[in-house]
Structures are given as structure tokens and as C-alpha cells.
């Protein structure tokens, strides 16, 4: 028999047990996109609110390119000042959006050179490429010579491609701030992420960037963080949700768990008390402690439990430089039917929602038997369809609705608000 549970919209989203408090050192190398609204300080305040510490420095002269930084004595001195955990590299805002041939000849070589300086100082430092955002209405100054940048989306797509190239070439991490801007704009176009110049970030834009960086640098969720700067609390919650979804939905794309250990995992029922555990960091040393005395060193492994119950699984990932760990409570049931919080990491956003409602963490529902259903506050079913991670609610009237996601073995229920 399927059993359902409710997740109230006024409670924090379920979070797996977080790692211990972390202290991270980071050097921010960039320009005004970093120093406007003091992005490093925003990240530091998010960390402090969650019991963590960011030790940071920066060098962010206005308009600086990678080439400028490569020859800048201050940049070089700061890179070599200590064994940083991370050095963040942010290019001049337009350069990475130019044609691939121009980027490969003029920008990529300096990305490689800066990464080499970083690695020469300390081979264990992680280089992070800070993907910025397209200008609000595209790059008018370069539109005539390179039409793809004439629009926001065109410019944003080129920035993503270039920053991904930088990260992949240097075996580095990509911090997907520009992708978070893109998702925020798609979900809530009325939320202003730009200053009046349609280029630099508003406080909301910088707060969104900081949320992304907190997740990338600390490998912990920003959801329900109590530091909201001077941002409206509902807006801060929305921006936290966007940042979390963008980072965690595509960890491998950003090279998280590939070029640095990232302790995260999923698990699935196989048969009886046999469960399959899958790490997010395949290319590192993995240690599993399954909560019943059993252990494993295999990245992806099956484990037989002695009995039904709730177990605390410890997952530790490491290389020669860094170790990351996480604990999760897993519910083991010999029938595979979960009646507890195994699916509680599933979340919906934004909430309240205006046009589209997104579902994240629902991989177990991606099959032909899964469906979604929406009922109004008097119990009438007003929407029913096969499961999809995106539900268009544009035509619903404002109010509170019940959402059900279900298949043959599990049911989840949420409440959300439709509001213009």
C-alpha cells in the first residue's frame, strides 16, 4: 500500500545531514562584476550564517581581462601569498562571449597561464572559473560585428560555452552564476538582477551569485540560510532555491565531483534488502559506511542490509589534496516501498510561483508510470498528467494548491501558492 506524506511550504526544505563546519580560503581575481556589492563579503556572510568560515582576498580592478591579470604584479603576489583552497577567475564581461576563434586565441591562453601560476604555487588549489551573465539586452557595442551577442540569450549561451571550455581545458571547476541568472530570469522576469546600466548586478544579482559560490566553495546547501543581506526575504528564498537547483542539477557539467571531491550520492532499491549506492565522485577514493557495520571502498556498490529500518550512511570522498564527507539517513525496506523520508529531498520551486513550477530531485519518478496531479483548496482535481519536471501553472487563479507526485510505489505531496 502506498503511503503519502506532506511537506509544508512554510517549513525549510528537507536537507540531508550536512558535513561539519568548514573553513575555506579563496582568492577572487576579477573586476567590477566581483567588487560591485562586495561579492566575497556576501559569500563570507552566507558561510558565517551556516557556521562556516571564508578566509578571502581579492584583486578586482575595473575592466580587467585575464591578460591584464596575468601581467599584474598584485594578482601574481596574491596568488602566491598562501596555499589557497580556491582561486576564482572572472574574465572581462564581454570577452568570453566573442566568437570561439577569438576566445581561443585571445582569452583561453591567459586562462591557461593563470591556472598554471595557481597550480605552480600550490598543486592542490582548485581553480574556479566564474561564469558571468549576458547583458540584459545583449551586447549592443559588439552586435554588428558578432550577431550572436545581440540578444541576452545569445550572449549568455556564448559565455556558458567559453567558461565551460576554460574549466575543461584547465581541469578546473565552473561556477555557474550566469546559468543561475538565466534560470531566475526565466522563472521570474520581473525580479531585477541588473543595475541601470543593464550590465552590472543589482544587490539581488550579487546575492544570487553569492549563493551559487557558497554551494560551489563549501559543497553545502544554501537553502534556508538566514543571511539575506538587504534582499526581501521572499526574494532571498527564491534566489537560494535557484542557486541550489542550478548547482546540484548538473554537478558533472560544472566539474564538481570530477576535478574535486564532492561527497554526494544516490541510492536505489535492487531487490529485498539489497540496495545500490552511487557516488557523485567516481574518480576519487570512496569510503562507504552503511550504518549497519558494513563498509565498502567501491565507488558504486550494492549493499545487503540485515533488516528494514533507518540507517545513517556515511560517504567519504578524497584525493591527495582534499577530503569531503556527508551523512544521510536512508530508509531501507525489503519491498522497495518507502514510507518515510527517502524522497524528501524532492522539492518544488519557486514557491510562490507565477508561470512555471519546477520539480527537482525526483529521479525516482522519471518513468512511464509516474504522474502529477493538482487539486484546488476544495479538493477538485484541476490538472493531471504524466510526470514532468516542469508544470505550467500560468492559467491557474491565485491561491493555494495541493500537488501530488505518484507512481506504483511512492507518493509525495506538496502545497504551493500561485501568485501573480
Residue, then its C-alpha position, 0 to 999 in steps of 0.5 A: x500500500x502506498x503511503x503519502x506524506x506532506x511537506x509544508x511550504x512554510x517549513x525549510x526544505x528537507x536537507x540531508x545531514x550536512x558535513x561539519x563546519x568548514x573553513x575555506x580560503x579563496x582568492x577572487x581575481x576579477x573586476x567590477x562584476x566581483x567588487x560591485x556589492x562586495x561579492x566575497x563579503x556576501x559569500x563570507x556572510x552566507x558561510x558565517x550564517x551556516x557556521x562556516x568560515x571564508x578566509x578571502x582576498x581579492x584583486x578586482x580592478x575595473x575592466x580587467x581581462x585575464x591578460x591584464x591579470x596575468x601581467x599584474x604584479x598584485x594578482x601574481x603576489x596574491x596568488x602566491x601569498x598562501x596555499x589557497x583552497x580556491x582561486x576564482x577567475x572572472x574574465x572581462x564581461x564581454x570577452x568570453x562571449x566573442x566568437x570561439x576563434x577569438x576566445x581561443x586565441x585571445x582569452x583561453x591562453x591567459x586562462x591557461x597561464x593563470x591556472x598554471x601560476x595557481x597550480x605552480x604555487x600550490x598543486x592542490x588549489x582548485x581553480x574556479x572559473x566564474x561564469x558571468x551573465x549576458x547583458x540584459x539586452x545583449x551586447x549592443x557595442x559588439x552586435x554588428x560585428x558578432x550577431x550572436x551577442x545581440x540578444x541576452x540569450x545569445x550572449x549568455x549561451x556564448x559565455x556558458x560555452x567559453x567558461x565551460x571550455x576554460x574549466x575543461x581545458x584547465x581541469x578546473x571547476x565552473x561556477x555557474x552564476x550566469x546559468x543561475x541568472x538565466x534560470x531566475x530570469x526565466x522563472x521570474x522576469x520581473x525580479x531585477x538582477x541588473x543595475x541601470x546600466x543593464x550590465x552590472x548586478x543589482x544587490x539581488x544579482x550579487x546575492x544570487x551569485x553569492x549563493x551559487x559560490x557558497x554551494x560551489x566553495x563549501x559543497x553545502x546547501x544554501x537553502x534556508x540560510x538566514x543571511x539575506x543581506x538587504x534582499x526581501x526575504x521572499x526574494x532571498x528564498x527564491x534566489x537560494x532555491x535557484x542557486x541550489x537547483x542550478x548547482x546540484x542539477x548538473x554537478x558533472x557539467x560544472x566539474x564538481x565531483x570530477x576535478x574535486x571531491x564532492x561527497x554526494x550520492x544516490x541510492x536505489x532499491x535492487x531487490x529485498x534488502x539489497x540496495x545500490x549506492x552511487x557516488x557523485x565522485x567516481x574518480x576519487x577514493x570512496x569510503x562507504x559506511x552503511x550504518x549497519x557495520x558494513x563498509x565498502x571502498x567501491x565507488x558504486x556498490x550494492x549493499x545487503x542490509x540485515x533488516x528494514x529500518x533507518x540507517x545513517x550512511x556515511x560517504x567519504x570522498x578524497x584525493x591527495x589534496x582534499x577530503x569531503x564527507x556527508x551523512x544521510x539517513x536512508x530508509x531501507x525496506x525489503x519491498x522497495x516501498x518507502x514510507x518515510x523520508x527517502x524522497x524528501x529531498x524532492x522539492x518544488x520551486x519557486x514557491x510562490x510561483x507565477x508561470x512555471x513550477x519546477x520539480x527537482x530531485x525526483x529521479x525516482x519518478x522519471x518513468x512511464x508510470x509516474x504522474x502529477x496531479x493538482x487539486x484546488x483548496x476544495x479538493x477538485x482535481x484541476x490538472x493531471x498528467x504524466x510526470x514532468x519536471x516542469x508544470x505550467x501553472x500560468x492559467x491557474x487563479x491565485x491561491x493555494x494548491x495541493x500537488x501530488x507526485x505518484x507512481x506504483x510505489x511512492x507518493x509525495x505531496x506538496x502545497x504551493x501558492x500561485x501568485x501573480 
